[in-house]
Amino acid sequence: MERISTHQFTILSTAVLLGTTYMVAGSALAGTAGRDGWMAILPGFALGIPLAFMIFSLMPRYPGMNLIEISEKVLGKWLGKGMGLLYSAITLYFGAILLGQGVDMYNRSVLPLMPQYILVLGLFVIVVYLYFSGIEVLSRFSEVVFPIIFLSLVFIALFSIPRFERGELFPMLDNGIRPLLKAMSNVAPWPMEYILFLGGLLPFLPRKAKDLKVLKKGVFKAFFMVIALSTLMVVIQIMTFGPFETSRLTYALLVLGNMVEISRTISGVEVIFTLIWTGALALKVTALLFAGIWGLRTVFGIKSRKASVRTGVVVGIIYVLIPLYTLTGITVVVEIQLVDQYLILPFTMVWVVLIWGVERWKRRKKSFSH
């Protein structure tokens, strides 16, 4: 079985955790909490840290198992398999609609006249290549892509400074705390997407006790970097466009990219940013594809190469049909929000906390009996 190093885990975690949320964070949070939307990022993302630590606490007692296998051991075979099926359905469906978001991003920005099937198939080919290359190649891909994404976002921040309107951030909390709490509930599902991927990634991680400590530090680093970067991006959008216009622009960062001008000779570089951010999209979709197929293999006991190929073909058809015929345009953005709020957030929190709680209860009961 493939293994990734602790360093690769940290970079891969950061890239998957960031995903494509930075592209829509400004619109989602400014639309909910106005100029205070940036304050929701820290508490919203931080909700994922204890869940990651709960998962890590299970690793020493169930070495080499993913969270679905652990679920079957702790909760029982049938309940565990039911959770595994739901896990697979959520991750695969969410990955497919994220692919549709990439198509929507291209259609709204640099390629409005490009036929949709070309965009879908083009993105899908990249995802398939990364999937069949394996999790180690995906980790190396993240080591290449994430620094470029990071630099592109910092670049936009620096060249947006001349357009800042500092008064747009004040007064703080002028609408009270309730809109901010609602914005936090919008952010909370984003780290849960990563937690679902982490649950399937466990067998590919180092298992020694010293490595486990490094993995926990890696999660802290990933969350810290994503929180800082996401907060910066939302603040920049609010200070440039104001809260009302930021909430209206679904992909405000692309608009900022179009406004970037260097020495009055280079302008409108949103095409370059769109290409760079396609790497982030492909990485996140591939991570969800891995998670979904890991889940199906575990639930149905798929081990042969022939059965794995059949499973991959069926999933591939779903990944093409959903963004091509089911969800297009603004509907894909709305669908992502609905799946986040009503499927990913409640399922992930209940599943992880239930496994962790029942496992601790069983261990305590066993120790008392002795």
Residue frames as qw, qx, qy, qz and C-alpha x, y, z in Angstrom:
[[0.000, 0.887, 0.462, 0.000, 0.00, 0.00, 0.00],
 [0.338, 0.622, -0.041, 0.705, 1.16, 3.52, -0.77],
 [0.480, -0.650, -0.371, 0.458, 2.30, 5.73, 2.09],
 [0.235, 0.825, 0.030, 0.513, 2.77, 9.47, 2.27],
 [0.482, 0.051, -0.468, 0.739, 5.21, 11.29, 4.52],
 [0.210, -0.676, -0.520, 0.478, 4.21, 13.61, 7.35],
 [0.091, -0.391, 0.172, 0.900, 5.36, 16.59, 5.28],
 [0.118, -0.149, -0.721, -0.667, 3.25, 15.50, 2.30],
 [0.209, -0.576, -0.785, 0.089, 0.32, 15.02, 4.67],
 [0.146, -0.593, -0.279, 0.742, 0.61, 18.61, 5.92],
 [0.052, 0.260, -0.395, -0.880, 0.70, 20.12, 2.42],
 [0.188, -0.267, -0.842, -0.430, -2.06, 17.83, 1.13],
 [0.189, -0.600, -0.701, 0.336, -4.22, 18.66, 4.16],
 [0.056, -0.511, -0.070, 0.855, -3.70, 22.39, 3.63],
 [0.111, 0.103, -0.592, -0.791, -4.57, 22.15, -0.06],
 [0.236, -0.392, -0.856, -0.240, -7.70, 20.02, 0.47],
 [0.190, -0.590, -0.574, 0.535, -8.82, 22.11, 3.45],
 [0.029, 0.432, -0.106, -0.895, -8.49, 25.31, 1.42],
 [0.448, 0.430, 0.774, 0.124, -10.02, 23.68, -1.65],
 [0.168, 0.456, 0.436, 0.758, -12.13, 26.15, -3.59],
 [0.258, -0.748, -0.562, 0.240, -13.73, 27.86, -0.57],
 [0.291, -0.450, 0.001, 0.844, -11.61, 31.01, -0.97],
 [0.090, 0.187, 0.567, 0.797, -13.33, 31.68, -4.31],
 [0.321, -0.581, -0.560, -0.496, -16.83, 31.98, -2.83],
 [0.444, -0.386, -0.592, 0.551, -16.07, 32.84, 0.81],
 [0.071, -0.084, -0.072, 0.991, -16.36, 36.59, 0.29],
 [0.396, -0.224, -0.453, -0.767, -19.76, 36.39, -1.35],
 [0.588, -0.377, -0.713, -0.059, -21.15, 33.85, 1.14],
 [0.459, -0.369, -0.521, 0.618, -19.96, 35.63, 4.28],
 [0.014, -0.059, -0.002, 0.998, -20.57, 39.22, 3.22],
 [0.412, -0.292, -0.552, -0.664, -24.07, 38.22, 2.14],
 [0.611, -0.460, -0.642, 0.046, -24.75, 36.82, 5.62],
 [0.535, -0.628, -0.306, 0.474, -22.85, 39.06, 8.03],
 [0.190, 0.978, 0.041, 0.072, -21.93, 42.07, 5.91],
 [0.274, 0.796, -0.450, 0.297, -18.60, 43.71, 6.77],
 [0.517, -0.549, 0.586, -0.296, -18.23, 41.36, 9.79],
 [0.954, 0.186, -0.115, -0.203, -18.19, 38.23, 7.64],
 [0.524, 0.548, -0.597, 0.262, -14.42, 37.79, 7.91],
 [0.324, -0.486, 0.616, -0.529, -14.76, 37.22, 11.68],
 [0.903, -0.048, 0.170, -0.393, -16.63, 33.95, 11.08],
 [0.722, 0.472, -0.505, -0.019, -13.71, 32.16, 9.42],
 [0.088, 0.462, -0.778, 0.416, -11.62, 31.43, 12.54],
 [0.527, -0.116, 0.659, -0.524, -14.37, 29.87, 14.71],
 [0.845, 0.318, -0.011, -0.429, -15.99, 28.16, 11.72],
 [0.661, 0.480, -0.575, 0.036, -12.82, 26.41, 10.56],
 [0.068, -0.463, 0.758, -0.454, -11.59, 25.70, 14.11],
 [0.810, -0.095, 0.263, -0.515, -14.59, 23.40, 14.58],
 [0.887, 0.323, -0.315, -0.101, -12.79, 20.81, 12.47],
 [0.195, 0.605, -0.699, 0.326, -9.67, 20.58, 14.67],
 [0.517, -0.284, 0.678, -0.439, -11.20, 18.54, 17.56],
 [0.912, 0.248, 0.134, -0.298, -12.82, 16.17, 15.05],
 [0.631, 0.593, -0.491, 0.092, -9.44, 15.56, 13.39],
 [0.065, -0.507, 0.749, -0.422, -7.91, 14.85, 16.80],
 [0.782, -0.069, 0.427, -0.449, -10.74, 12.42, 17.60],
 [0.889, 0.414, -0.156, -0.118, -9.91, 10.52, 14.41],
 [0.380, 0.617, -0.631, 0.278, -6.19, 10.48, 15.24],
 [0.433, -0.425, 0.637, -0.475, -6.95, 9.11, 18.71],
 [0.919, 0.096, 0.228, -0.308, -8.47, 6.01, 17.05],
 [0.610, 0.632, -0.471, -0.078, -5.44, 5.23, 14.87],
 [0.018, -0.507, 0.831, -0.228, -3.24, 3.45, 17.46],
 [0.562, -0.022, 0.727, -0.393, -6.05, 1.02, 18.39],
 [0.771, 0.472, 0.408, -0.126, -7.12, 0.34, 14.79],
 [0.215, -0.574, 0.519, 0.596, -3.89, 0.42, 12.75],
 [0.130, -0.072, 0.804, 0.576, -4.23, 0.28, 8.98],
 [0.137, 0.588, 0.797, 0.010, -8.00, 0.88, 9.01],
 [0.017, -0.333, -0.207, -0.920, -9.95, 3.75, 7.54],
 [0.295, -0.074, 0.434, -0.848, -12.81, 5.37, 9.43],
 [0.760, 0.001, -0.282, -0.586, -15.43, 3.15, 7.78],
 [0.693, 0.059, -0.707, 0.124, -13.66, -0.02, 8.92],
 [0.117, 0.091, -0.638, 0.756, -13.29, 1.48, 12.40],
 [0.523, -0.083, 0.061, -0.846, -16.99, 2.35, 12.31],
 [0.799, -0.025, -0.512, -0.315, -17.88, -1.29, 11.59],
 [0.523, 0.058, -0.732, 0.433, -15.72, -2.44, 14.50],
 [0.000, 0.025, -0.499, 0.866, -17.11, 0.11, 16.97],
 [0.501, 0.094, 0.122, -0.852, -20.75, 0.52, 15.90],
 [0.696, 0.172, 0.673, -0.180, -21.40, -2.93, 14.49],
 [0.405, 0.033, 0.713, 0.572, -21.23, -4.34, 10.97],
 [0.220, 0.642, 0.671, 0.299, -24.56, -3.15, 9.59],
 [0.098, -0.948, -0.192, 0.233, -24.64, 0.31, 11.11],
 [0.404, -0.563, 0.401, 0.599, -21.01, 0.75, 10.09],
 [0.374, 0.189, 0.709, 0.567, -21.76, -0.28, 6.50],
 [0.114, 0.838, 0.528, 0.073, -24.77, 2.03, 6.41],
 [0.218, -0.880, 0.064, 0.417, -22.58, 4.92, 7.52],
 [0.447, -0.290, 0.589, 0.608, -20.02, 3.88, 4.90],
 [0.338, 0.515, 0.684, 0.391, -22.61, 3.94, 2.11],
 [0.009, -0.952, -0.295, 0.079, -23.80, 7.38, 3.15],
 [0.403, -0.683, 0.301, 0.530, -20.17, 8.53, 3.35],
 [0.448, 0.017, 0.667, 0.595, -19.49, 7.30, -0.19],
 [0.228, 0.729, 0.599, 0.241, -22.66, 8.84, -1.60],
 [0.143, -0.948, -0.126, 0.254, -21.95, 12.25, -0.04],
 [0.399, -0.582, 0.416, 0.573, -18.29, 12.44, -1.08],
 [0.416, 0.172, 0.707, 0.546, -18.91, 11.27, -4.65],
 [0.155, 0.818, 0.529, 0.161, -21.90, 13.54, -5.20],
 [0.213, -0.916, -0.011, 0.340, -20.13, 16.53, -3.68],
 [0.459, -0.346, 0.524, 0.629, -17.06, 15.91, -5.83],
 [0.358, 0.448, 0.682, 0.454, -19.26, 15.86, -8.94],
 [0.038, 0.930, 0.362, 0.057, -20.96, 19.16, -8.14],
 [0.373, -0.748, 0.210, 0.508, -17.59, 20.75, -7.34],
 [0.463, 0.041, 0.625, 0.627, -16.57, 19.76, -10.86],
 [0.169, 0.755, 0.564, 0.287, -19.64, 21.66, -12.02],
 [0.240, -0.909, -0.100, 0.327, -18.48, 24.69, -10.02],
 [0.458, -0.367, 0.448, 0.675, -15.26, 24.72, -12.03],
 [0.298, 0.429, 0.665, 0.533, -17.28, 24.79, -15.24],
 [0.070, -0.907, -0.416, -0.003, -19.41, 27.63, -13.86],
 [0.397, -0.728, 0.120, 0.546, -16.27, 29.58, -12.93],
 [0.393, -0.081, 0.575, 0.713, -14.87, 29.28, -16.47],
 [0.169, 0.624, 0.667, 0.370, -18.20, 30.14, -18.09],
 [0.164, -0.929, -0.303, 0.134, -18.55, 33.31, -16.01],
 [0.361, -0.765, 0.230, 0.482, -14.99, 34.52, -16.51],
 [0.144, -0.555, 0.582, 0.576, -12.62, 33.61, -19.33],
 [0.004, -0.021, 0.884, 0.468, -14.53, 31.14, -21.54],
 [0.468, 0.259, 0.419, -0.734, -18.19, 32.22, -21.70],
 [0.688, 0.419, -0.231, -0.546, -18.72, 30.77, -25.20],
 [0.124, 0.346, -0.929, -0.052, -16.90, 27.48, -24.67],
 [0.743, -0.184, -0.487, -0.421, -19.25, 24.43, -24.97],
 [0.601, -0.584, 0.365, -0.407, -19.91, 23.03, -21.54],
 [0.998, -0.034, 0.042, -0.009, -19.08, 19.42, -22.41],
 [0.648, 0.535, -0.323, 0.435, -15.51, 20.41, -23.36],
 [0.151, -0.660, 0.442, -0.589, -14.97, 22.06, -19.97],
 [0.847, -0.334, 0.241, -0.336, -16.48, 19.09, -18.10],
 [0.974, 0.172, -0.058, 0.138, -14.45, 16.50, -19.99],
 [0.435, 0.660, -0.371, 0.487, -11.26, 18.58, -19.76],
 [0.354, -0.604, 0.473, -0.534, -11.49, 18.88, -15.98],
 [0.938, -0.167, 0.169, -0.251, -12.57, 15.25, -15.67],
 [0.843, 0.397, -0.282, 0.230, -9.50, 14.01, -17.58],
 [0.133, 0.633, -0.520, 0.558, -7.23, 15.82, -15.10],
 [0.649, -0.413, 0.389, -0.507, -9.10, 14.31, -12.14],
 [0.991, 0.079, -0.010, -0.107, -8.97, 10.79, -13.62],
 [0.634, 0.536, -0.424, 0.361, -5.24, 11.09, -14.30],
 [0.130, -0.578, 0.550, -0.589, -4.57, 12.16, -10.70],
 [0.832, -0.258, 0.251, -0.423, -6.77, 9.39, -9.34],
 [0.980, 0.177, -0.084, 0.038, -5.12, 6.57, -11.27],
 [0.422, 0.636, -0.474, 0.439, -1.68, 7.97, -10.45],
 [0.670, -0.287, -0.610, 0.311, -2.36, 7.26, -6.78],
 [0.396, -0.887, -0.235, 0.031, -2.49, 9.12, -3.50],
 [0.628, -0.423, 0.122, 0.642, 1.29, 9.68, -3.38],
 [0.347, 0.298, 0.405, 0.792, 1.21, 11.47, -6.75],
 [0.177, -0.832, -0.411, -0.327, -1.75, 13.54, -5.53],
 [0.564, -0.740, -0.100, 0.352, 0.36, 14.54, -2.51],
 [0.531, -0.160, 0.288, 0.780, 3.26, 15.53, -4.75],
 [0.147, 0.599, 0.495, 0.612, 0.85, 17.43, -6.97],
 [0.338, -0.890, -0.302, -0.035, -0.32, 19.39, -3.93],
 [0.607, -0.515, 0.073, 0.601, 3.32, 20.20, -3.07],
 [0.367, 0.137, 0.412, 0.822, 3.66, 21.82, -6.50],
 [0.048, -0.643, -0.539, -0.542, 0.23, 23.44, -6.82],
 [0.408, -0.788, -0.429, 0.170, -0.40, 24.82, -3.32],
 [0.427, -0.450, 0.014, 0.784, 2.61, 27.19, -3.19],
 [0.146, 0.207, 0.479, 0.840, 1.55, 28.62, -6.57],
 [0.258, -0.710, -0.588, -0.289, -2.03, 29.11, -5.32],
 [0.491, -0.674, -0.292, 0.469, -0.70, 30.74, -2.15],
 [0.357, -0.235, 0.201, 0.882, 1.53, 33.13, -4.13],
 [0.026, 0.431, 0.579, 0.692, -1.30, 34.01, -6.53],
 [0.346, -0.782, -0.515, -0.056, -3.58, 34.98, -3.64],
 [0.477, -0.592, -0.089, 0.644, -0.84, 37.03, -1.95],
 [0.300, 0.080, 0.412, 0.857, -0.15, 38.69, -5.31],
 [0.129, -0.660, -0.565, -0.478, -3.81, 39.75, -5.61],
 [0.462, -0.760, -0.369, 0.269, -3.74, 41.04, -2.03],
 [0.467, -0.379, 0.086, 0.794, -0.67, 43.19, -2.62],
 [0.145, 0.131, 0.461, 0.866, -1.89, 44.70, -5.89],
 [0.214, -0.693, -0.624, -0.290, -5.33, 45.41, -4.44],
 [0.413, -0.453, -0.386, 0.689, -3.95, 47.71, -1.71],
 [0.086, -0.021, 0.143, 0.986, -4.28, 50.91, -3.78],
 [0.361, -0.352, -0.539, -0.675, -8.02, 50.24, -4.13],
 [0.354, -0.346, -0.784, 0.376, -8.69, 49.68, -0.42],
 [0.292, -0.623, -0.102, -0.718, -11.42, 51.68, 1.29],
 [0.271, 0.113, -0.800, 0.523, -10.45, 51.23, 4.94],
 [0.387, -0.080, 0.339, -0.854, -13.73, 52.55, 6.25],
 [0.695, -0.016, -0.512, -0.505, -15.57, 49.54, 4.80],
 [0.540, -0.042, -0.806, 0.241, -14.56, 47.38, 7.79],
 [0.114, -0.194, -0.591, 0.775, -16.07, 49.73, 10.38],
 [0.410, -0.519, 0.572, -0.486, -18.10, 49.88, 12.54],
 [0.284, 0.121, -0.951, -0.009, -17.70, 46.29, 13.65],
 [0.115, -0.339, -0.905, 0.229, -20.69, 44.26, 14.83],
 [0.215, 0.039, 0.037, -0.975, -23.05, 47.08, 13.88],
 [0.651, -0.118, -0.448, -0.602, -25.75, 44.47, 13.13],
 [0.748, -0.424, 0.338, -0.383, -25.19, 42.51, 16.33],
 [0.295, -0.419, 0.858, 0.034, -23.89, 39.00, 16.91],
 [0.761, 0.256, 0.524, -0.285, -26.71, 37.03, 15.25],
 [0.693, 0.682, -0.160, -0.169, -25.58, 37.54, 11.61],
 [0.085, 0.673, -0.732, 0.063, -22.05, 36.56, 12.64],
 [0.555, -0.150, 0.782, -0.241, -23.30, 33.30, 14.18],
 [0.797, 0.485, 0.265, -0.244, -25.17, 32.55, 10.97],
 [0.460, 0.768, -0.440, -0.072, -22.00, 33.21, 8.97],
 [0.249, -0.495, 0.820, -0.144, -20.11, 30.81, 11.26],
 [0.742, 0.145, 0.611, -0.236, -22.66, 28.13, 10.43],
 [0.702, 0.689, -0.064, -0.168, -21.90, 28.76, 6.75],
 [0.198, 0.729, -0.653, 0.059, -18.16, 28.26, 7.33],
 [0.618, -0.367, 0.644, -0.264, -18.47, 25.17, 9.57],
 [0.932, 0.251, 0.241, -0.105, -19.13, 22.68, 6.71],
 [0.500, 0.777, -0.382, 0.005, -15.89, 23.61, 4.90],
 [0.097, -0.563, 0.803, -0.170, -13.51, 21.86, 7.33],
 [0.768, -0.005, 0.555, -0.320, -15.94, 18.92, 7.45],
 [0.795, 0.567, -0.157, -0.151, -15.21, 18.24, 3.76],
 [0.274, 0.642, -0.689, 0.197, -11.58, 17.75, 4.77],
 [0.499, -0.318, 0.700, -0.400, -12.53, 15.57, 7.74],
 [0.903, 0.255, 0.203, -0.281, -14.36, 13.20, 5.38],
 [0.663, 0.624, -0.408, 0.072, -11.23, 12.90, 3.24],
 [0.077, -0.593, 0.717, -0.359, -9.06, 12.38, 6.34],
 [0.776, -0.150, 0.469, -0.393, -11.29, 9.49, 7.42],
 [0.933, 0.354, 0.043, -0.048, -10.42, 7.59, 4.24],
 [0.420, 0.769, -0.434, 0.208, -6.76, 8.64, 4.22],
 [0.622, -0.652, 0.388, -0.194, -5.81, 6.96, 7.52],
 [0.955, -0.045, 0.246, 0.158, -4.33, 3.73, 6.06],
 [0.668, 0.606, -0.010, 0.433, -1.89, 5.79, 3.95],
 [0.139, -0.898, 0.243, -0.340, -0.43, 7.69, 6.92],
 [0.377, 0.361, -0.748, 0.411, 2.63, 6.82, 9.06],
 [0.725, -0.486, -0.405, -0.273, 1.61, 4.85, 12.16],
 [0.588, -0.019, -0.539, 0.603, 4.46, 5.24, 14.66],
 [0.335, -0.764, -0.459, 0.306, 3.78, 7.15, 17.87],
 [0.313, -0.457, 0.098, 0.827, 6.31, 9.88, 17.01],
 [0.090, 0.194, 0.603, 0.769, 4.71, 10.26, 13.57],
 [0.175, -0.698, -0.687, -0.097, 1.28, 10.67, 15.14],
 [0.295, -0.705, -0.214, 0.609, 2.52, 13.71, 17.04],
 [0.194, -0.227, 0.409, 0.862, 3.87, 15.20, 13.81],
 [0.009, -0.437, -0.760, -0.481, 0.55, 14.52, 12.06],
 [0.212, -0.788, -0.534, 0.222, -1.31, 16.43, 14.77],
 [0.251, -0.587, 0.083, 0.766, 1.08, 19.36, 14.38],
 [0.168, 0.063, 0.652, 0.736, 0.55, 19.13, 10.62],
 [0.063, -0.677, -0.709, -0.186, -3.21, 19.50, 11.09],
 [0.250, -0.786, -0.253, 0.505, -2.65, 22.58, 13.27],
 [0.252, -0.353, 0.376, 0.819, -0.38, 24.09, 10.62],
 [0.102, 0.329, 0.753, 0.560, -2.89, 23.34, 7.86],
 [0.133, -0.789, -0.599, 0.024, -5.79, 24.92, 9.74],
 [0.295, -0.695, -0.065, 0.652, -3.72, 27.96, 10.76],
 [0.228, -0.172, 0.502, 0.816, -2.57, 28.64, 7.20],
 [0.010, 0.472, 0.751, 0.463, -6.03, 28.20, 5.68],
 [0.204, -0.806, -0.496, 0.250, -7.71, 30.37, 8.34],
 [0.274, -0.594, 0.099, 0.750, -5.14, 33.16, 7.85],
 [0.163, -0.024, 0.623, 0.764, -5.32, 33.03, 4.05],
 [0.042, -0.586, -0.760, -0.277, -9.11, 32.83, 3.89],
 [0.214, -0.795, -0.370, 0.430, -9.52, 35.71, 6.34],
 [0.246, -0.428, 0.287, 0.821, -7.11, 37.83, 4.31],
 [0.108, 0.209, 0.724, 0.648, -9.00, 37.14, 1.08],
 [0.112, -0.733, -0.667, -0.064, -12.39, 38.06, 2.56],
 [0.265, -0.732, -0.156, 0.608, -11.02, 41.25, 4.15],
 [0.234, -0.210, 0.464, 0.828, -9.49, 42.30, 0.82],
 [0.027, 0.443, 0.749, 0.493, -12.77, 41.80, -1.03],
 [0.202, -0.809, -0.528, 0.163, -14.77, 43.76, 1.55],
 [0.301, -0.658, 0.029, 0.690, -12.22, 46.59, 1.64],
 [0.195, -0.086, 0.574, 0.791, -12.14, 46.80, -2.17],
 [0.146, -0.362, -0.702, -0.596, -15.78, 46.36, -3.15],
 [0.417, -0.228, 0.279, -0.834, -17.65, 47.00, 0.09],
 [0.358, 0.008, 0.887, -0.290, -19.90, 44.37, 1.77],
 [0.651, 0.476, 0.305, -0.506, -22.87, 44.84, -0.57],
 [0.572, 0.635, -0.417, -0.310, -20.94, 44.47, -3.83],
 [0.011, -0.404, 0.912, -0.074, -18.87, 41.59, -2.38],
 [0.520, 0.138, 0.756, -0.372, -22.05, 39.68, -1.56],
 [0.668, 0.589, 0.083, -0.447, -23.28, 40.24, -5.12],
 [0.447, 0.640, -0.601, -0.173, -20.11, 38.96, -6.82],
 [0.983, -0.153, 0.017, -0.097, -19.94, 35.15, -6.65],
 [0.856, 0.030, 0.024, 0.515, -16.31, 35.06, -7.81],
 [0.062, -0.996, 0.008, 0.070, -15.04, 38.43, -6.60],
 [0.583, -0.531, 0.439, 0.432, -11.41, 37.25, -6.66],
 [0.586, 0.324, 0.550, 0.499, -11.63, 36.81, -10.42],
 [0.139, 0.941, 0.242, 0.193, -12.90, 40.39, -10.68],
 [0.407, -0.848, 0.239, 0.242, -9.93, 41.50, -8.57],
 [0.677, -0.128, 0.535, 0.488, -7.63, 39.55, -10.88],
 [0.440, 0.661, 0.453, 0.404, -9.09, 41.40, -13.83],
 [0.086, -0.991, -0.075, -0.075, -8.38, 44.71, -12.06],
 [0.694, -0.502, 0.226, 0.465, -4.71, 43.93, -11.38],
 [0.520, 0.836, -0.030, 0.172, -2.41, 46.23, -13.31],
 [0.743, -0.411, 0.138, 0.509, 1.38, 46.16, -13.30],
 [0.307, -0.390, 0.289, 0.819, 3.19, 49.29, -14.50],
 [0.486, 0.600, 0.106, -0.627, 0.22, 49.98, -16.80],
 [0.299, 0.450, -0.718, -0.439, 1.52, 47.36, -19.24],
 [0.274, -0.064, -0.958, -0.050, 0.19, 44.08, -17.82],
 [0.449, -0.038, 0.342, -0.825, -3.48, 43.96, -16.89],
 [0.826, 0.094, -0.085, -0.550, -6.43, 41.60, -16.81],
 [0.224, 0.399, -0.889, 0.038, -4.48, 38.59, -15.58],
 [0.710, -0.126, 0.425, -0.548, -7.58, 36.75, -14.34],
 [0.865, 0.315, -0.330, -0.209, -6.96, 34.12, -17.05],
 [0.405, 0.424, -0.734, 0.343, -3.70, 33.14, -15.34],
 [0.331, -0.249, 0.634, -0.653, -5.38, 33.04, -11.93],
 [0.848, 0.084, 0.055, -0.521, -8.21, 30.90, -13.30],
 [0.772, 0.348, -0.531, 0.007, -5.72, 28.37, -14.67],
 [0.144, 0.380, -0.747, 0.526, -3.85, 28.30, -11.36],
 [0.506, -0.133, 0.503, -0.688, -7.04, 27.83, -9.35],
 [0.847, 0.164, -0.333, -0.381, -8.07, 24.98, -11.66],
 [0.471, 0.290, -0.784, 0.281, -5.28, 23.03, -9.95],
 [0.223, -0.142, 0.651, -0.712, -6.94, 23.60, -6.56],
 [0.750, 0.103, 0.042, -0.652, -10.28, 22.49, -7.96],
 [0.764, 0.269, -0.568, -0.143, -8.83, 19.34, -9.53],
 [0.232, 0.276, -0.807, 0.468, -7.04, 18.49, -6.29],
 [0.428, -0.061, 0.517, -0.738, -10.18, 18.86, -4.16],
 [0.818, 0.185, -0.133, -0.528, -12.37, 16.89, -6.58],
 [0.639, 0.309, -0.702, 0.047, -9.77, 14.10, -6.80],
 [0.027, -0.234, 0.768, -0.596, -9.55, 13.94, -3.00],
 [0.639, 0.055, 0.343, -0.687, -13.33, 13.46, -2.80],
 [0.799, 0.301, -0.408, -0.322, -13.20, 10.86, -5.58],
 [0.360, 0.304, -0.830, 0.300, -10.57, 8.93, -3.61],
 [0.294, -0.116, 0.649, -0.692, -12.71, 9.14, -0.46],
 [0.755, 0.154, 0.058, -0.635, -15.86, 7.94, -2.23],
 [0.781, 0.300, -0.528, -0.148, -14.21, 4.97, -3.93],
 [0.149, 0.290, -0.826, 0.460, -12.35, 4.02, -0.72],
 [0.512, -0.039, 0.479, -0.712, -15.76, 3.93, 0.91],
 [0.838, 0.237, -0.170, -0.461, -17.33, 1.74, -1.79],
 [0.575, 0.361, -0.727, 0.098, -14.40, -0.69, -1.71],
 [0.059, -0.225, 0.778, -0.583, -14.65, -0.98, 2.06],
 [0.636, 0.048, 0.325, -0.698, -18.43, -1.43, 2.22],
 [0.887, 0.298, -0.083, -0.343, -18.65, -3.98, -0.61],
 [0.749, -0.384, 0.508, 0.181, -15.29, -5.64, 0.00],
 [0.720, 0.694, -0.034, 0.012, -14.01, -4.83, -3.49],
 [0.568, -0.617, 0.443, 0.318, -10.45, -6.11, -3.87],
 [0.706, 0.203, 0.533, 0.420, -10.02, -7.41, -7.42],
 [0.162, -0.295, 0.289, 0.896, -8.72, -5.08, -10.11],
 [0.025, -0.327, -0.750, -0.574, -11.61, -5.95, -12.44],
 [0.231, -0.736, -0.632, 0.077, -14.24, -4.96, -9.89],
 [0.295, -0.596, -0.099, 0.740, -12.33, -1.78, -9.06],
 [0.121, -0.039, 0.504, 0.854, -12.28, -0.79, -12.74],
 [0.133, -0.546, -0.748, -0.353, -16.04, -1.37, -13.01],
 [0.296, -0.744, -0.451, 0.394, -16.63, 0.76, -9.94],
 [0.269, -0.425, 0.155, 0.851, -14.43, 3.49, -11.38],
 [0.060, 0.221, 0.653, 0.721, -16.32, 3.45, -14.70],
 [0.207, -0.703, -0.673, -0.101, -19.72, 3.83, -12.98],
 [0.332, -0.715, -0.227, 0.572, -18.43, 6.65, -10.78],
 [0.278, -0.185, 0.374, 0.865, -16.82, 8.32, -13.81],
 [0.011, -0.487, -0.687, -0.540, -20.14, 8.36, -15.68],
 [0.297, -0.798, -0.495, 0.173, -21.78, 10.01, -12.65],
 [0.392, -0.545, 0.021, 0.741, -19.01, 12.61, -12.48],
 [0.154, 0.035, 0.510, 0.845, -19.62, 13.57, -16.11],
 [0.115, -0.557, -0.725, -0.389, -23.43, 13.47, -16.18],
 [0.294, -0.723, -0.495, 0.381, -24.12, 15.52, -13.03],
 [0.170, -0.573, 0.046, 0.800, -22.23, 18.70, -14.04],
 [0.100, -0.007, 0.649, 0.754, -23.19, 18.27, -17.69],
 [0.256, -0.389, -0.691, -0.553, -26.95, 17.76, -17.46],
 [0.430, -0.602, -0.658, 0.141, -28.17, 18.11, -13.87],
 [0.336, -0.819, -0.189, 0.424, -26.55, 21.19, -12.33],
 [0.523, 0.391, 0.209, 0.728, -25.47, 24.19, -14.39],
 [0.016, 0.691, 0.082, 0.718, -24.88, 27.89, -13.77],
 [0.227, -0.506, 0.404, -0.728, -25.89, 29.41, -10.44],
 [0.879, -0.276, -0.136, -0.365, -27.78, 26.24, -9.46],
 [0.812, 0.116, -0.470, 0.327, -24.48, 24.46, -8.82],
 [0.141, 0.383, -0.453, 0.793, -23.42, 27.14, -6.29],
 [0.619, -0.349, 0.117, -0.694, -26.77, 26.84, -4.50],
 [0.937, -0.068, -0.319, -0.126, -26.53, 23.03, -4.50],
 [0.566, 0.277, -0.552, 0.545, -23.06, 23.14, -2.95],
 [0.185, -0.375, 0.392, -0.820, -24.38, 25.30, -0.10],
 [0.809, -0.226, -0.044, -0.541, -27.33, 22.97, 0.48],
 [0.891, 0.061, -0.435, 0.114, -25.19, 19.81, 0.52],
 [0.325, 0.367, -0.531, 0.691, -22.71, 21.50, 2.84],
 [0.344, -0.342, 0.324, -0.813, -25.34, 22.64, 5.33],
 [0.798, -0.122, 0.138, -0.574, -27.76, 19.72, 5.35],
 [0.968, 0.114, -0.222, -0.009, -25.60, 16.69, 4.55],
 [0.637, 0.394, -0.454, 0.483, -21.87, 17.18, 5.12],
 [0.102, -0.532, 0.437, -0.718, -22.00, 19.20, 8.36],
 [0.748, -0.347, 0.255, -0.506, -24.51, 17.07, 10.34],
 [0.972, 0.111, -0.205, -0.025, -23.29, 13.73, 8.99],
 [0.564, 0.459, -0.490, 0.480, -19.61, 14.37, 9.70],
 [0.203, -0.512, 0.478, -0.684, -20.11, 15.71, 13.19],
 [0.848, -0.231, 0.170, -0.446, -22.53, 12.95, 14.24],
 [0.933, 0.226, -0.277, 0.044, -20.46, 10.15, 12.66],
 [0.468, 0.466, -0.535, 0.527, -17.06, 11.12, 14.08],
 [0.314, -0.452, 0.465, -0.693, -18.34, 12.04, 17.54],
 [0.906, -0.139, 0.026, -0.398, -20.45, 8.84, 17.69],
 [0.865, 0.242, -0.392, 0.198, -17.52, 6.57, 16.81],
 [0.267, 0.468, -0.532, 0.653, -15.18, 8.36, 19.20],
 [0.495, -0.404, 0.329, -0.696, -17.73, 8.41, 22.02],
 [0.955, -0.086, -0.066, -0.275, -18.84, 4.77, 21.69],
 [0.760, 0.327, -0.464, 0.316, -15.23, 3.58, 21.41],
 [0.046, 0.458, -0.542, 0.703, -14.25, 5.42, 24.59],
 [0.710, -0.298, 0.201, -0.606, -17.36, 4.10, 26.38],
 [0.961, 0.070, -0.256, -0.076, -16.50, 0.51, 25.39],
 [0.549, 0.387, -0.544, 0.502, -12.91, 0.88, 26.57],
 [0.236, -0.431, 0.456, -0.742, -14.03, 2.35, 29.90],
 [0.863, -0.182, 0.034, -0.470, -16.61, -0.37, 30.35],
 [0.882, 0.206, -0.403, 0.134, -13.98, -3.02, 29.61],
 [0.299, 0.436, -0.566, 0.633, -11.50, -1.51, 32.08],
 [0.509, -0.375, 0.337, -0.697, -14.17, -1.43, 34.82],
 [0.944, -0.045, -0.154, -0.287, -15.08, -5.06, 34.18],
 [0.759, 0.240, -0.486, 0.361, -11.47, -6.06, 34.78]]
